Amino acid sequence: MTDLLSLDQSELAELVESLGQPAYRARQLWRQMYQRGVTDPNQMSDLPGEMRRRLSEQVEDSQEPLELQTSADGSTSKALLRLSDDELIETVLIRSRPRDTVCLSSQAGCAMGCVFCATGLQGLRRQLTVGEIMRQAILARSWSRAEGRELSHVVFMGMGEPLANYASVSRAIDRLTDPDGFAMSPRRITVSTVGIPQNIRRLAVDHPRVNLAVSLHAPTQGLRRELVPVDGASVDDILDAVRDHNRETGGRVTFEYVLLRDVNDSRGHARRLAERIRGLRAHVNLIPLNPSPGVVGERPSRRATLGFQQALQESGVPTTIRVEQGRDIAAACGQLRGDRIAISE
């Protein structure tokens, strides 16, 4: 079976040609999927009936969420999606007027092993295809449109490490920004990474206007290794790549920093962080730990969080504390698991 959403425009043209249809039918297919959000050939009313029939025999059916949850305040919805091989992922829509933001997963599971993140508990299951990524975006946009709004922002902050699945994520960005696709400004797309230097540099060249967020979580290599135990780049290597990204794009990078009580949340940690990122065009987004079964660490006190922020600001570092949404449905940062366990808790 073929996943239409995993085909680029040239591949769609080949498929259309194999069906004996003129080339312009491929453009119609593309617009149906990415502008109208129609992925079932039987519902593509501007295509000939015979073409719809033959396509429906060859392509995978779009899948509805296994479960859909909405937070008590209505600000956040989370979908549990089953992939074609029965792997499970989660997708989150965050409503914060005037924005509607979708949080996309790029992998089933994650290999990074951050001790405070529920996704890493299952390890890496597999990479997602570009079609599986785009199906999440199309689903989230359909929710927004059903409520009389439009999807405005995309963040690759769901399950998985986006820059470890660079090819699929890059292709998804191309479709999100394609004038005949989602037609979204790259300034409204953010890629969040735990820090893969070569692909930070690659992203700067391939998608210079897309926002970069780097999950640093510690000012020193020793502490970071405790929190992000996977073998990989050092803090120095990551900061060097961020400097290159600054130079290549002229843009500002966000450093994401999850605060854990009595681990990395002191004013001393904040001052050391400020020293490490001095000279970079950067902003720090503080994220008090969102507890989840099986993860390590406790949530910091409000006093410690505000003290950390103040210490950074006194050092001249622009800093915000992330507005939390969706904690009651395990949809906040670090809580996505892609299984049914979270639904019953």
Salt bridges, closest charged atoms under 4 A:
ASP3 OD1 - ARG135 NH2 3.02
GLU11 OE1 - ARG171 NH2 3.85
GLU50 OE2 - ARG53 NH2 2.54
GLU57 OE2 - ARG53 NH1 2.59
GLU67 OE2 - ARG340 NH1 2.88
ASP85 OD2 - ARG126 NE 2.61
ASP86 OD1 - ARG82 NE 3.69
GLU87 OE1 - ARG125 NE 3.16
GLU90 OE2 - LYS78 NZ 3.25
ASP100 OD1 - ARG149 NE 3.07
GLU132 OE2 - ARG126 NH2 2.82
GLU147 OE1 - ARG95 NE 2.90
GLU147 OE1 - ARG149 NH2 2.51
GLU150 OE1 - ARG145 NE 3.05
ASP180 OD1 - ARG31 NH2 3.77
ASP206 OD2 - ARG202 NE 3.87
ASP231 OD1 - ARG225 NH2 2.51
ASP236 OD1 - ARG276 NH2 2.29
ASP240 OD1 - ARG243 NH1 3.02
ASP244 OD2 - ARG201 NE 2.57
ASP244 OD1 - ARG247 NH2 2.18
GLU256 OE2 - ARG322 NH2 3.07
GLU298 OE1 - ARG261 NE 3.65
GLU324 OE2 - ARG299 NH2 2.61
GLU324 OE1 - ARG327 NH1 3.77
GLU345 OE1 - ARG337 NH2 2.72
